[in-house]
Amino acid sequence: MRIGHGYDVHRFAEGRKLILGGVEIGYEKGLLGHSDADVLTHAVMDAMLGACALGDIGKHFPDTDPEFLGADSLKLLKKVSELVRNEGYELCNLDVTVLCERPKLRPYIDEMRKRLSGILDTEIGNVSIKATTEEGLGFTGEGLGIAVHAVCLLDRI
């Protein structure tokens, strides 16, 4: 078995959609990034890549490559899932914590879990997503951006 931890952060920006876990969230701002800036999916990819010692998403999908400009992070996650499978592993479970003051994410979490479990070819019960505030502290608490931690457990196929 292998354990991986991923962390990512993106700043809010005007004029962009807010995408988390492949789901468009109704909010006045989106996240700034080279791809769709899906910070949740990025943390998941880093956790899975880290568990297999395959580097990080910057190595596989560099923000200097125009191919990934505006990229759908779920498509990138599918590629990461294939890399992990090629290493001889499959996902046992995934646990994600989203740190943001706003927007409230509870109405979107079930759809995020459904989308991620579909891409990762696992049961929805193997994907946990939680959201918390930071009580007004730090950049997330001040509403400047969103941070995400993800932990995954992989097992040999």
Accessible surface in RSA format (square Angstrom, percent):
REM  Atomic radii and reference values for relative SASA: ProtOr
REM  Chains: A
REM  Algorithm: Lee & Richards
REM  Probe-radius: 1.40
REM  Slices: 20
REM RES _ NUM      All-atoms   Total-Side   Main-Chain    Non-polar    All polar
REM                ABS   REL    ABS   REL    ABS   REL    ABS   REL    ABS   REL
RES MET A   1   140.49  72.8  83.88  55.5  56.61 134.8  47.80  40.6  92.69 122.8
RES ARG A   2    90.67  38.1  85.87  43.8   4.80  11.4  19.50  26.7  71.17  43.1
RES ILE A   3   128.12  72.9 103.17  76.9  24.95  60.1 103.17  74.3  24.95  67.7
RES GLY A   4     3.97   4.9   0.00   N/A   3.97   4.9   3.97  10.9   0.00   0.0
RES HIS A   5   102.47  56.0  79.80  55.5  22.67  58.0  55.22  56.9  47.25  55.0
RES GLY A   6     2.09   2.6   0.00   N/A   2.09   2.6   2.09   5.7   0.00   0.0
RES TYR A   7    97.14  45.4  80.34  45.7  16.80  43.7  61.60  46.3  35.54  43.8
RES ASP A   8    28.02  19.6  26.32  26.2   1.71   4.0   2.57   6.1  25.45  25.4
RES VAL A   9    60.89  40.1  50.08  45.3  10.80  26.0  50.08  43.5  10.80  29.3
RES HIS A  10    30.37  16.6  25.57  17.8   4.80  12.3  24.87  25.6   5.50   6.4
RES ARG A  11   153.45  64.4 147.09  75.0   6.36  15.1  38.72  52.9 114.73  69.5
RES PHE A  12    17.91   9.0   5.12   3.2  12.79  33.3   5.15   3.1  12.75  36.5
RES ALA A  13    20.63  19.0  13.34  20.6   7.28  16.6  20.63  29.0   0.00   0.0
RES GLU A  14   130.34  74.8 110.13  83.3  20.21  48.1  63.97 123.7  66.37  54.2
RES GLY A  15    82.95 102.3   0.00   N/A  82.95 102.3  45.37 124.5  37.57  84.2
RES ARG A  16    80.13  33.6  62.33  31.8  17.80  42.4  29.11  39.8  51.02  30.9
RES LYS A  17   136.86  66.8 123.07  75.5  13.79  32.8  78.39  70.6  58.48  62.3
RES LEU A  18     2.06   1.1   0.00   0.0   2.06   5.2   0.00   0.0   2.06   5.5
RES ILE A  19    28.14  16.0  27.16  20.2   0.98   2.4  27.16  19.6   0.98   2.7
RES LEU A  20     0.00   0.0   0.00   0.0   0.00   0.0   0.00   0.0   0.00   0.0
RES GLY A  21     0.00   0.0   0.00   N/A   0.00   0.0   0.00   0.0   0.00   0.0
RES GLY A  22    11.89  14.7   0.00   N/A  11.89  14.7   3.04   8.3   8.85  19.8
RES VAL A  23    10.97   7.2  10.93   9.9   0.04   0.1  10.97   9.5   0.00   0.0
RES GLU A  24    98.63  56.6  80.56  60.9  18.07  43.0  26.85  51.9  71.78  58.6
RES ILE A  25     3.57   2.0   0.04   0.0   3.53   8.5   0.04   0.0   3.53   9.6
RES GLY A  26    60.59  74.7   0.00   N/A  60.59  74.7  40.14 110.2  20.45  45.8
RES TYR A  27    54.70  25.5  21.08  12.0  33.63  87.5  24.53  18.4  30.18  37.2
RES GLU A  28   127.91  73.4  96.20  72.8  31.70  75.5  49.34  95.4  78.56  64.1
RES LYS A  29    59.92  29.2  59.87  36.7   0.05   0.1  13.62  12.3  46.30  49.3
RES GLY A  30     0.00   0.0   0.00   N/A   0.00   0.0   0.00   0.0   0.00   0.0
RES LEU A  31     0.95   0.5   0.95   0.7   0.01   0.0   0.95   0.7   0.01   0.0
RES LEU A  32    93.45  52.0  88.96  63.6   4.49  11.3  88.96  62.5   4.49  12.1
RES GLY A  33    21.44  26.4   0.00   N/A  21.44  26.4  14.49  39.8   6.95  15.6
RES HIS A  34    53.23  29.1  36.69  25.5  16.54  42.3  31.67  32.6  21.55  25.1
RES SER A  35    10.65   9.0   8.83  11.8   1.82   4.2   7.39  15.7   3.25   4.6
RES ASP A  36    26.91  18.8  19.56  19.5   7.35  17.4  19.98  47.0   6.93   6.9
RES ALA A  37     0.26   0.2   0.00   0.0   0.26   0.6   0.00   0.0   0.26   0.7
RES ASP A  38     0.00   0.0   0.00   0.0   0.00   0.0   0.00   0.0   0.00   0.0
RES VAL A  39     0.00   0.0   0.00   0.0   0.00   0.0   0.00   0.0   0.00   0.0
RES LEU A  40     0.00   0.0   0.00   0.0   0.00   0.0   0.00   0.0   0.00   0.0
RES THR A  41     0.00   0.0   0.00   0.0   0.00   0.0   0.00   0.0   0.00   0.0
RES HIS A  42    11.73   6.4  11.73   8.2   0.00   0.0   8.54   8.8   3.19   3.7
RES ALA A  43     0.00   0.0   0.00   0.0   0.00   0.0   0.00   0.0   0.00   0.0
RES VAL A  44     0.00   0.0   0.00   0.0   0.00   0.0   0.00   0.0   0.00   0.0
RES MET A  45     0.28   0.1   0.28   0.2   0.00   0.0   0.28   0.2   0.00   0.0
RES ASP A  46    26.60  18.6  23.72  23.6   2.88   6.8   7.19  16.9  19.41  19.4
RES ALA A  47     0.00   0.0   0.00   0.0   0.00   0.0   0.00   0.0   0.00   0.0
RES MET A  48     3.27   1.7   3.27   2.2   0.00   0.0   3.27   2.8   0.00   0.0
RES LEU A  49     0.00   0.0   0.00   0.0   0.00   0.0   0.00   0.0   0.00   0.0
RES GLY A  50    39.12  48.2   0.00   N/A  39.12  48.2  22.29  61.2  16.84  37.7
RES ALA A  51     2.58   2.4   0.00   0.0   2.58   5.9   0.49   0.7   2.09   5.5
RES CYS A  52     8.74   6.6   0.74   0.8   8.00  18.8   0.85   2.2   7.89   8.5
RES ALA A  53    80.29  73.8  47.18  72.8  33.12  75.3  55.95  78.8  24.34  64.5
RES LEU A  54    31.99  17.8  31.30  22.4   0.69   1.7  31.99  22.5   0.01   0.0
RES GLY A  55    38.77  47.8   0.00   N/A  38.77  47.8  28.53  78.3  10.25  22.9
RES ASP A  56    72.30  50.6  71.74  71.4   0.56   1.3  19.07  44.9  53.22  53.1
RES ILE A  57    29.83  17.0  29.81  22.2   0.02   0.0  29.83  21.5   0.00   0.0
RES GLY A  58    41.85  51.6   0.00   N/A  41.85  51.6  32.24  88.5   9.61  21.5
RES LYS A  59   143.15  69.8 111.60  68.5  31.55  75.1  79.89  71.9  63.26  67.4
RES HIS A  60    49.56  27.1  28.90  20.1  20.66  52.9  20.11  20.7  29.45  34.3
RES PHE A  61    24.44  12.2  12.60   7.8  11.85  30.8  12.60   7.6  11.85  33.9
RES PRO A  62    43.82  31.9  42.59  38.8   1.23   4.5  43.82  36.2   0.00   0.0
RES ASP A  63    99.33  69.6  84.22  83.8  15.11  35.7  20.33  47.9  79.00  78.8
RES THR A  64   119.85  85.2  89.40  90.6  30.45  72.6  79.21 106.4  40.64  61.4
RES ASP A  65    43.25  30.3  39.77  39.6   3.48   8.2  10.45  24.6  32.80  32.7
RES PRO A  66   108.22  78.9  93.75  85.5  14.46  52.6  96.67  79.8  11.55  71.8
RES GLU A  67   119.09  68.4  86.78  65.7  32.31  76.9  45.70  88.4  73.39  59.9
RES PHE A  68    17.10   8.6  17.10  10.6   0.00   0.0  17.10  10.4   0.00   0.0
RES LEU A  69   124.61  69.4 103.54  74.1  21.07  53.0 103.54  72.7  21.07  56.7
RES GLY A  70    52.61  64.9   0.00   N/A  52.61  64.9  28.46  78.1  24.15  54.1
RES ALA A  71    18.24  16.8   8.07  12.5  10.17  23.1  18.24  25.7   0.00   0.0
RES ASP A  72    62.92  44.1  54.49  54.2   8.44  19.9  21.89  51.5  41.03  40.9
RES SER A  73     0.06   0.0   0.06   0.1   0.00   0.0   0.06   0.1   0.00   0.0
RES LEU A  74    22.63  12.6  22.42  16.0   0.21   0.5  22.42  15.7   0.21   0.6
RES LYS A  75   141.19  68.9 136.94  84.0   4.25  10.1  83.32  75.0  57.87  61.6
RES LEU A  76    10.56   5.9  10.56   7.6   0.00   0.0  10.56   7.4   0.00   0.0
RES LEU A  77     0.00   0.0   0.00   0.0   0.00   0.0   0.00   0.0   0.00   0.0
RES LYS A  78    87.88  42.9  87.88  53.9   0.00   0.0  50.58  45.5  37.30  39.7
RES LYS A  79    93.33  45.5  91.71  56.3   1.62   3.9  61.76  55.6  31.57  33.6
RES VAL A  80     0.00   0.0   0.00   0.0   0.00   0.0   0.00   0.0   0.00   0.0
RES SER A  81    18.51  15.6  16.63  22.2   1.88   4.3   0.51   1.1  18.00  25.2
RES GLU A  82    88.62  50.9  86.40  65.4   2.22   5.3  37.24  72.0  51.38  41.9
RES LEU A  83    59.19  33.0  58.06  41.5   1.14   2.9  58.06  40.8   1.14   3.1
RES VAL A  84     2.32   1.5   2.32   2.1   0.00   0.0   2.32   2.0   0.00   0.0
RES ARG A  85   104.44  43.8  98.03  50.0   6.41  15.3  49.09  67.1  55.34  33.5
RES ASN A  86   125.14  86.3  88.35  85.4  36.79  88.6  27.42  66.0  97.71  94.4
RES GLU A  87    80.57  46.3  66.15  50.0  14.42  34.3   5.87  11.3  74.71  61.0
RES GLY A  88    21.42  26.4   0.00   N/A  21.42  26.4  20.66  56.7   0.75   1.7
RES TYR A  89    14.26   6.7  13.71   7.8   0.55   1.4   4.10   3.1  10.16  12.5
RES GLU A  90    72.47  41.6  68.55  51.9   3.92   9.3  12.72  24.6  59.75  48.8
RES LEU A  91    19.34  10.8   1.80   1.3  17.54  44.1   1.80   1.3  17.54  47.2
RES CYS A  92    37.80  28.6  25.32  28.2  12.48  29.3  18.11  45.9  19.69  21.2
RES ASN A  93    64.36  44.4  64.36  62.2   0.00   0.0  18.58  44.7  45.78  44.3
RES LEU A  94     1.05   0.6   0.00   0.0   1.05   2.6   0.00   0.0   1.05   2.8
RES ASP A  95    55.23  38.7  52.21  52.0   3.02   7.1  13.98  32.9  41.25  41.1
RES VAL A  96     0.01   0.0   0.00   0.0   0.01   0.0   0.01   0.0   0.00   0.0
RES THR A  97    34.86  24.8  34.50  35.0   0.35   0.8  20.23  27.2  14.62  22.1
RES VAL A  98     0.11   0.1   0.11   0.1   0.00   0.0   0.11   0.1   0.00   0.0
RES LEU A  99    25.55  14.2  25.55  18.3   0.00   0.0  25.55  17.9   0.00   0.0
RES CYS A 100     5.94   4.5   1.79   2.0   4.15   9.8   0.37   0.9   5.57   6.0
RES GLU A 101    33.39  19.2  30.37  23.0   3.02   7.2  11.07  21.4  22.32  18.2
RES ARG A 102   117.93  49.5 117.21  59.7   0.72   1.7  51.80  70.8  66.13  40.1
RES PRO A 103    16.45  12.0  10.48   9.6   5.97  21.7  14.45  11.9   2.01  12.5
RES LYS A 104   138.15  67.4 128.80  79.0   9.35  22.3 105.97  95.4  32.19  34.3
RES LEU A 105     5.27   2.9   1.12   0.8   4.15  10.4   1.12   0.8   4.15  11.2
RES ARG A 106   141.41  59.4 136.55  69.6   4.85  11.6  84.47 115.4  56.94  34.5
RES PRO A 107   106.51  77.6  66.11  60.3  40.40 146.9  78.14  64.5  28.38 176.4
RES TYR A 108    57.83  27.0  57.00  32.4   0.83   2.2  31.84  23.9  25.99  32.0
RES ILE A 109     8.33   4.7   8.33   6.2   0.00   0.0   8.33   6.0   0.00   0.0
RES ASP A 110    81.80  57.3  79.70  79.3   2.10   5.0  33.42  78.7  48.37  48.2
RES GLU A 111    61.85  35.5  57.89  43.8   3.96   9.4  27.07  52.4  34.78  28.4
RES MET A 112     0.11   0.1   0.11   0.1   0.00   0.0   0.11   0.1   0.00   0.0
RES ARG A 113    56.01  23.5  56.01  28.6   0.00   0.0   5.85   8.0  50.17  30.4
RES LYS A 114   129.07  63.0 125.04  76.7   4.03   9.6  72.55  65.3  56.52  60.2
RES ARG A 115    97.71  41.0  90.54  46.2   7.17  17.1  24.73  33.8  72.98  44.2
RES LEU A 116     0.00   0.0   0.00   0.0   0.00   0.0   0.00   0.0   0.00   0.0
RES SER A 117     8.18   6.9   7.66  10.2   0.52   1.2   0.07   0.1   8.12  11.4
RES GLY A 118    56.12  69.2   0.00   N/A  56.12  69.2  38.49 105.6  17.63  39.5
RES ILE A 119    41.99  23.9  39.19  29.2   2.80   6.8  41.07  29.6   0.93   2.5
RES LEU A 120     8.59   4.8   0.42   0.3   8.17  20.5   0.42   0.3   8.17  22.0
RES ASP A 121   112.50  78.8  90.21  89.8  22.29  52.7  20.48  48.2  92.02  91.8
RES THR A 122    27.49  19.5   5.95   6.0  21.54  51.3  12.92  17.4  14.56  22.0
RES GLU A 123   134.24  77.1 125.74  95.1   8.49  20.2  47.21  91.3  87.02  71.1
RES ILE A 124    77.91  44.3  73.28  54.6   4.63  11.2  73.28  52.8   4.63  12.6
RES GLY A 125    65.01  80.2   0.00   N/A  65.01  80.2  31.62  86.8  33.39  74.8
RES ASN A 126    46.61  32.1  43.75  42.3   2.86   6.9   2.71   6.5  43.90  42.4
RES VAL A 127     1.11   0.7   0.00   0.0   1.11   2.7   0.38   0.3   0.73   2.0
RES SER A 128    45.79  38.7  41.97  56.0   3.82   8.8  31.94  68.0  13.85  19.4
RES ILE A 129    10.73   6.1   0.58   0.4  10.16  24.5   0.58   0.4  10.16  27.6
RES LYS A 130    88.51  43.2  84.97  52.1   3.54   8.4  87.61  78.9   0.90   1.0
RES ALA A 131    44.76  41.2  14.18  21.9  30.58  69.6  14.41  20.3  30.36  80.4
RES THR A 132    62.52  44.5  53.89  54.6   8.64  20.6  35.36  47.5  27.17  41.1
RES THR A 133    39.36  28.0  28.24  28.6  11.12  26.5  18.52  24.9  20.84  31.5
RES GLU A 134    63.26  36.3  55.53  42.0   7.73  18.4  15.99  30.9  47.27  38.6
RES GLU A 135   144.66  83.1 120.62  91.3  24.04  57.2  54.89 106.2  89.78  73.3
RES GLY A 136    39.26  48.4   0.00   N/A  39.26  48.4  21.61  59.3  17.65  39.5
RES LEU A 137   129.67  72.2 127.77  91.4   1.90   4.8 128.99  90.6   0.68   1.8
RES GLY A 138    46.25  57.0   0.00   N/A  46.25  57.0  36.59 100.4   9.67  21.6
RES PHE A 139    83.88  42.0  77.30  47.9   6.58  17.1  78.61  47.7   5.28  15.1
RES THR A 140     1.16   0.8   0.75   0.8   0.41   1.0   0.71   1.0   0.45   0.7
RES GLY A 141     6.82   8.4   0.00   N/A   6.82   8.4   0.00   0.0   6.82  15.3
RES GLU A 142   113.57  65.2  85.71  64.8  27.86  66.3  33.01  63.8  80.56  65.8
RES GLY A 143     9.12  11.2   0.00   N/A   9.12  11.2   1.93   5.3   7.19  16.1
RES LEU A 144    88.06  49.0  84.07  60.1   4.00  10.0  85.86  60.3   2.20   5.9
RES GLY A 145     0.44   0.5   0.00   N/A   0.44   0.5   0.00   0.0   0.44   1.0
RES ILE A 146     0.00   0.0   0.00   0.0   0.00   0.0   0.00   0.0   0.00   0.0
RES ALA A 147     1.64   1.5   1.64   2.5   0.00   0.0   1.64   2.3   0.00   0.0
RES VAL A 148     0.00   0.0   0.00   0.0   0.00   0.0   0.00   0.0   0.00   0.0
RES HIS A 149    68.18  37.3  67.40  46.8   0.78   2.0  49.05  50.5  19.13  22.3
RES ALA A 150     0.04   0.0   0.00   0.0   0.04   0.1   0.04   0.1   0.00   0.0
RES VAL A 151    64.06  42.2  63.22  57.2   0.83   2.0  63.22  54.9   0.83   2.3
RES CYS A 152     1.02   0.8   0.00   0.0   1.02   2.4   0.75   1.9   0.27   0.3
RES LEU A 153    46.19  25.7  45.75  32.7   0.43   1.1  45.75  32.1   0.43   1.2
RES LEU A 154     0.00   0.0   0.00   0.0   0.00   0.0   0.00   0.0   0.00   0.0
RES ASP A 155    50.45  35.3  50.45  50.2   0.00   0.0   2.56   6.0  47.89  47.8
RES ARG A 156   144.28  60.6 131.39  67.0  12.89  30.7  56.53  77.3  87.75  53.2
RES ILE A 157   112.49  64.0  58.23  43.4  54.26 130.8  77.29  55.7  35.20  95.5
END  Absolute sums over single chains surface
CHAIN  1 A     7709.9       6038.1       1671.8       4158.3       3551.6
END  Absolute sums over all chains
TOTAL          7709.9       6038.1       1671.8       4158.3       3551.6
